[in-house]
Amino acid sequence: MLAETICSAVSAAGLGIAAITAYRKRYLAATRIAAYALVPVGLVMTGVIDWVSGIVFDPSVWIGFGLLGLAWLLFMATRAVERRGGSTRRERKAARAASRSGAVAPAASSPTLTSGAGASAAQPQDRSGKKPQRGSGGDDFSDIEAILKKHGI
């Protein structure tokens, strides 16, 4: 009953403001204000206000909203933990196996550090002690070697 009285008062005040606006010859604005003023009375007459007031003043509804909020917080917390590094057991096992296996690229050649005149004739050696052939990978860096030689490096 209180909600219906409040809605009726709001509608009456809105219609009064619309009348004053129309008196000032602002008919478009007055029509818009009158439309907004009629909404609360329309809600009362359709029963929406009774339904909303039943929800607002019912404690079990608020407990339900609280439980929904708690469920949402739990979902967000689990997503945050997953993003920060909550890896699965399989991922951790694979990471441990990879760390035990040693080098990432075992067939990679070690760099040669030579200085002086013999630097141009030196070729890098892989771990087996064999020199790579010229056609296989030595030509890939020939332009870089030429630039470095030009600058005396």
Residue, then its C-alpha position, 0 to 999 in steps of 0.5 A: m500500500l505504501a509503494e502504491t501511494i509513493c508511486s501515485a505521488v511521484s506521478a502527480a508531481g511529474l504531471g505537475i512539472a509537465a504542466i508548468t513546462a507546457y505553460r512555458k511553451r516547451y511542448l516537446a519537453a512537457t510531453r516527454i516529462a508527462a510520459y515519464a510521470l505516467v510510468p510509476v502509475g502504470l507499474v502499480m496498475t500492472g502489479v509490478i510494484d507488488w512483485v518488486s516489493g515482495i522481492v525487496f522485503d523478503p529475507s530469503v531473496w536476499i540470502g539467495f542473492g548473497l549465495l549467488g554473489l558467493a558463487w561468483l566470487l568462487f568462480m573468479a578466484t579459481r580463474a585468477v589462480e589458474r591464470r597465475g600459475g595453477s598448472t595441472r599435474r601433467e604440465r608440472k611433470a612435463a616441466r620436470a622431465a624437460s629440466r632433467s634432460g639437460a640442454v635444450a639444443p644438444a646438437a648446437s655448436s659451441p662458439t669459437l673464440t679466436s683472435g688475430a690473423g687466424a680468425s678468418a681460417a677458423q671454423p666452428q666445431d660441434r661437440s663431436g669435434k668435426k668441422p661442418q662443411r662449407g655448403s651446409g651452414g657456413d655461408d649463412f653468416s658469411d655476410i656478417e663475418a665480412i662486416l665484422k672483418k671490415h671493422g676489425i672485429 
